[in-house]
């Protein structure tokens, strides 16, 4: 049996409609998932007061801790500079602490 032109068109249109439905469904699932994720992000994000409290309790907000960290960073930088000026592998040195 030979299909007429109307049969071919209906097959093609039926396939395109099914593809269109799948794309629409996929888009709705993606949009819904993104919306749900955004909603959860907004709900779980801390408020302005909580952000300020978190910043207040960070170790860097303590001046004594900050000074100690700066001193430690200066010592590390000094060790890196000394290692860069030598040709030997400084990781094999015995005294790691100065």
C-alpha positions in Angstrom: 0.0 0.0 0.0 1.4 3.4 -1.0 0.8 6.3 1.3 -0.4 9.4 -0.3 1.1 12.8 0.3 -1.4 13.5 3.1 -0.1 10.3 4.9 3.5 11.5 4.8 2.6 15.0 6.0 0.6 13.5 9.0 3.5 11.3 9.9 6.0 14.2 9.8 3.6 16.6 11.7 2.9 13.9 14.3 6.7 13.4 14.9 7.2 17.2 15.1 4.3 17.5 17.6 5.7 14.8 19.7 9.2 16.4 19.6 7.6 19.8 20.5 5.8 18.2 23.5 9.0 16.6 24.7 10.9 19.9 24.4 8.1 21.8 26.2 8.1 19.2 29.0 11.9 19.3 29.3 11.8 23.1 29.4 9.2 23.0 32.2 11.2 20.5 34.2 14.3 22.6 33.8 12.5 25.8 34.7 10.8 24.2 37.7 14.1 22.7 39.0 15.9 26.0 38.6 13.0 27.8 40.4 13.1 25.4 43.2 16.8 25.7 43.6 16.6 29.5 43.6 13.8 29.4 46.2 15.9 27.1 48.4 18.9 29.4 48.0 16.9 32.4 49.1 15.5 30.6 52.1 18.8 29.1 53.2 20.9 32.3 52.7 21.7 34.2 55.9 20.1 37.6 56.6 22.0 40.8 56.9 22.3 40.6 60.7 23.6 37.0 60.5 26.2 38.0 57.9 27.4 40.8 60.2 27.6 38.4 63.1 29.5 35.9 61.0 32.0 38.6 60.0 32.4 39.7 63.6 33.4 36.2 64.7 35.9 35.5 61.9 39.5 34.9 63.2 40.7 37.8 61.0 38.5 40.3 63.0 40.6 39.7 66.1 43.6 42.1 66.0 45.9 39.8 67.9 45.1 36.9 65.6 45.5 39.1 62.5 49.0 40.3 63.7 50.1 36.7 64.3 48.9 35.7 60.8 50.8 38.6 59.2 53.9 37.6 61.1 53.5 34.0 60.0 53.0 35.1 56.4 56.1 37.3 56.5 58.1 34.3 57.8 56.8 32.1 55.0 57.6 34.7 52.4 61.1 35.1 53.8 61.6 31.3 53.5 60.4 31.3 49.9 62.7 34.1 49.0 65.7 32.3 50.6 64.8 29.1 48.8 64.5 31.0 45.5 68.0 32.5 45.9 69.7 29.1 46.4 70.4 26.3 43.9 69.9 23.5 46.4 66.7 21.8 47.2 65.7 23.3 50.6 63.1 20.7 51.4 65.9 18.3 52.3 67.2 20.6 55.1 66.9 19.2 58.6 65.8 22.2 60.6 62.4 23.2 59.3 61.7 25.7 62.0 63.8 28.9 62.6 
